[in-house]
C-alpha cells in the first residue's frame, strides 16, 4: 500500500503521482491509495473479498455523519478474482492492482492508519500509517 496525491490503474499497472508521503495537514487534502495485492498461485481462479478501513490511533473506525440518522465508516473494498494466464510458470504469484482516490477528509490532528483485510484476514504489514499535523501556534 502507498499513500499518494493520486493513483490510477491502467493496463494492469499502478500509476502513482506524488507517492510515498506519511504526513499531511493541517488542512484537509485530496489523496489516493495504491495497492498491489499479490495473489498466490493456488488462490487464483477464486473469488476473494477485500476491504481497506481508516482507523484512528486507538484502532477505532473513523466515521463521518452521512445524514442525521447514521454515521458511515471511511472504507472501501469489493471482490476480485484473478485468473492464470496461459504459459505462466506454476507457483508464480498474480498481481491485482487497486487504486482509490478521495476528496479531502476533515481529520483531527493525530495518527491514523489504513488497514487492509483480505478474506477476513489482516496482518501487521497490511497497514498504512500516516499523521495529520496540527496547526502551528
TAMO-V11220 format. One record per residue. N is the residue number from 1. SS is DSSP state (H for helix, E for strand, L for the rest). OMEGA is omega in radians with two decimals (none if undefined). D_FIRST is the distance of its C-alpha to the first C-alpha in Angstrom with 2 decimals. Layout:
# TAMO-V11220
N	SS	OMEGA	D_FIRST
N	SS	OMEGA	D_FIRST
This chain:
# TAMO-V11220
1	L	-3.12	0.00
2	E	3.02	3.77
3	E	-3.09	6.94
4	E	2.99	9.79
5	L	-3.11	13.34
6	E	3.11	13.00
7	E	3.10	11.08
8	E	3.03	13.07
9	E	3.10	13.51
10	E	3.14	16.87
11	L	3.09	18.71
12	L	-3.13	15.87
13	E	3.06	13.73
14	E	2.94	11.02
15	E	-3.07	12.77
16	E	3.07	11.15
17	E	3.13	13.80
18	L	-3.04	13.81
19	L	2.99	10.29
20	L	3.12	9.44
21	L	3.12	11.43
22	L	3.07	11.73
23	E	3.13	15.16
24	E	3.05	16.75
25	L	0.28	20.13
26	L	3.13	22.65
27	L	3.10	23.05
28	L	3.13	20.57
29	L	3.05	18.47
30	L	-3.11	16.77
31	E	3.04	13.04
32	E	3.05	10.39
33	E	3.05	6.83
34	E	3.11	5.58
35	E	2.97	4.52
36	E	3.14	6.71
37	E	3.09	8.69
38	E	-3.08	11.52
39	E	3.10	14.61
40	L	-3.12	17.40
41	H	-3.06	20.64
42	H	3.09	22.55
43	H	3.09	20.18
44	L	-3.13	20.60
45	L	3.10	23.11
46	L	3.11	22.21
47	L	3.10	20.85
48	E	3.05	17.76
49	E	3.09	16.48
50	E	3.00	13.13
51	E	3.06	12.53
52	E	-3.04	10.16
53	E	3.09	12.55
54	E	-3.13	13.10
55	E	3.07	15.12
56	E	-3.06	17.54
57	L	3.13	18.50
58	L	-3.14	20.76
59	L	3.11	18.28
60	L	3.12	19.97
61	E	3.06	18.60
62	L	-3.11	18.75
63	E	3.08	21.16
64	E	3.13	23.27
65	E	-3.14	26.75
66	L	3.05	26.80
67	L	-3.05	30.56
68	L	-3.00	33.36
69	L	-3.05	32.99
70	L	3.04	29.39
71	E	3.09	26.00
72	E	3.11	22.77
73	E	3.06	19.50
74	L	-3.05	16.54
75	E	3.01	14.44
76	E	3.12	13.69
77	E	-3.13	13.71
78	E	3.11	16.17
79	E	3.08	17.41
80	E	3.07	16.84
81	L	3.07	18.93
82	L	3.13	18.74
83	L	3.11	22.05
84	L	3.09	23.23
85	L	3.13	24.66
86	L	3.05	28.17
87	L	3.13	28.67
88	L	-3.10	25.26
89	L	3.11	25.96
90	L	-3.13	25.80
91	L	-3.13	22.97
92	L	3.07	20.49
93	L	-3.11	17.04
94	E	-3.09	16.21
95	E	2.99	13.12
96	E	-3.14	12.10
97	E	3.13	9.99
98	E	3.05	9.34
99	E	3.10	9.65
100	E	3.10	11.04
101	E	-3.07	13.12
102	E	2.93	15.15
103	L	-3.14	18.43
104	L	3.08	18.89
105	L	3.14	18.71
106	L	-3.10	21.64
107	L	3.05	20.15
108	L	3.06	22.49
109	L	3.13	21.95
110	E	-3.08	20.09
111	E	3.14	16.96
112	E	3.00	14.33
113	E	2.94	11.11
114	E	-3.12	8.91
115	E	3.11	9.48
116	E	3.03	8.67
117	E	3.09	12.04
118	E	-3.13	13.26
119	L	3.09	17.05
120	L	-3.13	17.62
121	E	3.06	15.92
122	L	3.12	13.24
123	L	-3.12	12.65
124	L	-3.12	12.33
125	L	3.05	9.39
126	L	3.12	7.45
127	E	-3.13	7.51
128	E	-3.10	6.46
129	E	3.04	10.08
130	E	-3.11	11.98
131	E	2.96	15.73
132	E	-3.11	18.07
133	L	3.04	21.11
134	L	3.07	24.63
135	L	3.11	27.28
136	L	-3.11	29.48
137	L	none	32.96
